[in-house]
Amino acid sequence: MIYRFLSTMFKLRRWQKRLVQVLLDSVLVALSFFTAMILRLDSFDFIGNHRVWYALLVLVPVSLLVFARLGFYRILIRFIGLRALPTVFLGIAASASVLQLAIFFAGLPIPRSVPAIYVPIALMLIGGVRFAVRALFLSRESRRKTRVVIYGAGESGRQVLSSLREGPEYAPVAFVDDSPLLQGTVVGAIPVHSPDRLPWIIETYGAQSVLLAMPSASPGQRAAILRRLETLPLQIQTIPGMADLVSGRAKISEIADVSIEDLLGRDPVPPRQDLLDADIRGKTVLVTGAGGSIGSELSRQILHLGPVRLLLMDISEFGLYTIDQELRQTAGRAGLRVEIAPLVGSVRDHGRMEAILRRFAVDTVYHAAAYKHVPLVEQNVVEGIRNNVFGTLAAARAAVAAGVQAFILISTDKAVRPTNVMGAAKRMAELVCQALAGEQKGTRFSMVRFGNVLGSSGSVIPLFRRQIAAGGPVTVTHPEINRYFMTIPEAAQLVIQAGAMARGGDVFVLDMGEPVRIADLAMKMVRLSGLNPVLAGERPNGRPLEAGEIEIVFTDLRPGEKLYEELLVGGGAMPTQHPRILTAMEQALPWATLQGRLAALESACEAGDLAAIKALLLDLPIGYAPADADFCDLTWKAGGTSVVPLPALAFARSGA
């Protein structure tokens, strides 16, 4: 009943609400005066003395005028807070002063102590009514809000509490904190509990979500907390990290779902500034594939390392435009004086590559341009080889011709004993760089090999997110398939440092930590969304899925896909100056030998002869062992064992 009345009142126009407040305050001022007289005289005899009531003729209108001047009727009652108390007290004190003056100058038969008694009564009535209405409003709104537990009762948690109370979506019901000093205390009228009491909090308060309010926690600490929370029936959300808050890129009130990156994150090793600066500071740097996942993150980090000029190259107009605009805005905000040049083009075009490298006097190239999606390359064999092998060859030879100081190839764990064309092509790209490193000394070649990066365009994580948002099912190719994972920022930072350690022809391998079962990853992502994962075939009697359940379905391995990934072809790796960067001793071919193999492969690609391409890949010392007896190339399947001949490739144009 009362909530219905409040809803009606809140729907009134602004002037109507102010009129209601004025009328109510008139009654409360008179009631406060009447109560003060009773308490002072301990009698009702004064009621019959008409001169007593003359005081109200002055007290009520003047008090309302004072209240209006102080802004009482501009404050929205539903948002009134403790900061309004001084204003309310000042208004009532002024009202009491008016009463005191009326008694003195008009000689009214009112005790001089009545104004002093009037103040606390009016404060309780006039202020109390406003806070009571606010409490009823919040109580009504909380019924519609998501009940949330705030993890972290420190300063950030208090700020989050204030933001949530003012917002329309969340109703804080409890704090949890790991600190024994805070457990058992009350923050903003909300109790602080131990995290061990979360199951009790869920049952008692009906909590539906937990919000991590610890922006300064390290990735390792956040991952440990999330591992404890993932089994609870709660959606887990977070506020931005401290770096984003300090830089102004985000506000503490911005709440987002916890990402799998948080769960798999590990504490970063502090970078070595000398390695970060070596190939970048004061130099001209080119990033190929700058619109992609790795290329764009490399570009972001390079921008802050003080290059004179940053060249962004990509064949994708949209990807290039997006990263170019982002970096220009970042540079403007941070006051970075770096020339940024977006260059549309293909790395397979040797002439354009050499022209760019010469005219801009490029010092360092980070070659991230590649086709990386295993099934797509498996279905488009010739284009995959042209881009990954001959694109690298064209870019590398152009770098040598233009006198580039350092050329860093972004490689992949799929180049190790490859079972697919993408991996075989990337291993051949490594052989190209190794061979050219042995042919000359002007350009320092190196390769950096690592596994999957979290959130990249080729990662399963964006796919899983879309499937969960759509209500499932989440598709995993095999129950035992696993992969190495690393965050994109960590991978990019390590790539820059690894390249600086190169002496020529080095193959670096990043420490990816422990491999992760993809099925476990899928189930963790479902739980982080506050849902319950159910493995296909494990529902008793084939019962239908219940509300809040997401099915995990296993499909077949995709074309060329391996169950387990590796990072080393050989048996061992040597440590480097950085604890998360290893160097591998891999077999290389001299340029004279590799040159003939590349020419044969080029001819097979020009002729569209996939049978010859497969035979050449099998004959090369790259450990290629295809998972499928036949290529899955879509054109080959449609028309036999050859495809339409293609134009001449970069290798032939280079005159090799």
Salt bridges, closest charged atoms under 4 A:
ASP25 OD2 - ARG130 NH2 2.92
GLU141 OE2 - ARG140 NH2 2.96
GLU141 OE2 - ARG144 NH1 3.59
ASP178 OD1 - ARG228 NH2 2.94
GLU230 OE2 - LYS524 NZ 3.07
GLU230 OE1 - ARG527 NH1 3.75
ASP244 OD1 - ARG249 NH2 2.65
GLU261 OE1 - ARG465 NH2 3.03
ASP262 OD1 - ARG222 NE 3.46
ASP274 OD2 - ARG272 NH2 2.60
ASP277 OD1 - ARG281 NE 3.20
ASP279 OD1 - ARG444 NH2 2.80
GLU297 OE1 - ARG300 NH1 3.11
ASP324 OD1 - ARG328 NE 2.84
GLU326 OE2 - ARG300 NE 2.51
GLU339 OE1 - ARG309 NE 3.11
GLU354 OE1 - HIS350 NE2 3.82
GLU354 OE2 - ARG358 NE 2.82
GLU383 OE1 - ARG348 NH1 2.96
GLU383 OE2 - ARG386 NH1 2.95
ASP413 OD1 - LYS414 NZ 3.68
GLU430 OE1 - ARG427 NH1 2.76
GLU430 OE1 - ARG449 NH2 2.63
GLU480 OE1 - ARG517 NE 3.76
GLU490 OE2 - ARG266 NH2 3.21
GLU490 OE2 - ARG580 NH1 2.87
ASP520 OD1 - ARG517 NH1 2.72
GLU546 OE2 - ARG543 NH1 3.99
GLU549 OE2 - ARG543 NH2 3.10
GLU551 OE2 - ARG539 NH2 2.95
GLU561 OE2 - ARG483 NH2 3.83
GLU561 OE2 - ARG558 NH2 3.23
GLU565 OE2 - LYS414 NZ 3.70
GLU565 OE2 - ARG483 NE 3.29
GLU566 OE2 - ARG417 NH2 2.87
GLU566 OE1 - LYS562 NZ 3.58
GLU586 OE2 - ARG449 NH1 2.67
ASP619 OD2 - ARG597 NH1 3.87
